[in-house]
Amino acid sequence: MSDAAFRALRTALAKKQPLDRVYYFHGDDDHRKEQIVAHLIDAVVEPSVRDFNLDVLDGVTIDGPTLASHLDAMPMLAPRRVVVLRDVAELKKPARAALDRYLAHAAEDTLVLLVDRAGEKPDTALGKLTTSVAIPAMTPDEVEGWIEKQAKRADVTITREAVALLSASVGADLAAAAGELEKLTAYVQGGTITAEAVDAVVGVRRGETLADLLDAVGDRDLPRALRLIEPVMSTSASEGVPVVLALTAQMLALAWGKAKGGGRVDFFGFLKTGRAMTGRSWSDCVSAWNRMLPKWTAPELARAIRLLHATERALKDTRISSDDALITSLVLTMVPRARSRSAA
């Protein structure tokens, strides 16, 4: 199950509706998974009896008999208990067998929360035996909205430019965003969080973000793109894979635009087809991509996409080279020198 299950669970929590017996959380946003687990624990078990009715287990180390004993335990002084099992994908065969036996007849008085790490492929079998909830990474627009809400809760003012700059620094890592926002709140001491404050505290500067690198590549400005690799790669959000994914989304969008005939393209149609990691807000994407579209030919875009796919594979093999070196090599080979006239 996907976004619908996520929305249904949030609604159930907000309206204090009955919860299912077993939830299986997977997807790329570990921070939101932990937040939801904490909300579920709060909703089910009173703090005064939590020591008796909450078990937090590690799938890496737990054995079959121990897992079975926790799953089969009865609530004490409460109508329901909670078992949290993290790293489900790491369960050894005896522990997984114990879990499967329990799931076939899950108890009504126990809420079981199964949690996989980001990057793990969803377990199809678990999805059939549980309420499967995908927690995808937030889009840049969603991250910016989240930052604004968190700032409001902290009773601190933050400018739109600062929001965009902070979002560009942390990407979809909400834990990093929360940490940086806490430091920024302390730094301004009741004042306004500005782009200058983000520069001073977080270390990301205007003109040196992932969005700026995307612009340099899309505008075929090779010298600028090469200059930006080091500062962009030094930010917490910009390891090699996220950079390549954002570049891939951009080049696929441009190829999609070419297929539509060029001219002024409604790129929102492309963005609505999936949850591509764009590296910036949708409105910024649409504006930038329409500017870039005349600068590329369809064969150049096809070649760029092939190079991006090859680089993504290489980044997953740490024996080959560093992320910085791979991104530099990619940009050098992918970005053709700007032509004197627009591409047809």
Secondary structure, 3 states (H helix, E strand, C coil): CCHHHHHHHHHHHHHCCCCCCEEEEECCCHHHHHHHHHHHHHHHCCHHHHHHHEEEEECCCCCHHHHHHHHHCCCCCCCCEEEEEECHHHCCHHHHHHHHHHHHCCCCCEEEEEECCCCCCCCHHHHHHCEEEECCCCCHHHHHHHHHHHHHHCCCEECHHHHHHHHHHHCCCHHHHHHHHHHHHHHHCCCEECHHHHHHHHCCCCCCCHHHHHHHHHCCCHHHHHHHHHHHHCCCCCCHHHHHHHHHHHHHHHHHHHHCCCCCCCCHHHHCCCCCCCCCCHHHHHHHHHHHHHHCCHHHHHHHHHHHHHHHHHHCCCCCCCHHHHHHHHHHHHCCCCCCCCCC
